[in-house]
Amino acid sequence: MAAYISIDMTPTDPEAIAHYEQNVGPILAQYGGQVIARDETPILAEGNRKPALAVIIRFDSKDAFRAFYDSSEYKPWREFRMAHAQESAIVIEGLDAA
């Protein structure tokens, strides 16, 4: 079942995050990840979230996400991202198509 990671991010260094996005794209593709939404002006519907950037990435499954996230290729980029942005993220399963 497909899994989606929803990321709320506020870069502390926007140039560094642009560099991160450029370099992580090929790693995402290697693990079947696909950015399906990216918005620098998200609309807050409820709550108190105030990200400067919202991103949704699709994976084939939670296991595929975990393989990407824990991979040796991504680890240095994960640490790089954490050093240059404040963020929160959740991974959720999608619904089967009806």
Number of C-alpha atoms within 10 A of each C-alpha: 11 16 20 22 19 17 18 22 22 19 20 14 12 13 11 16 20 11 13 16 14 10 13 15 13 12 15 21 13 12 17 16 22 16 15 10 11 13 13 12 11 15 11 10 7 6 6 7 13 14 21 16 16 20 18 18 19 24 25 17 19 19 13 16 23 13 13 21 16 11 14 10 14 17 13 11 18 15 10 15 21 14 14 18 17 14 16 12 13 10 18 14 15 15 9 7 4 3
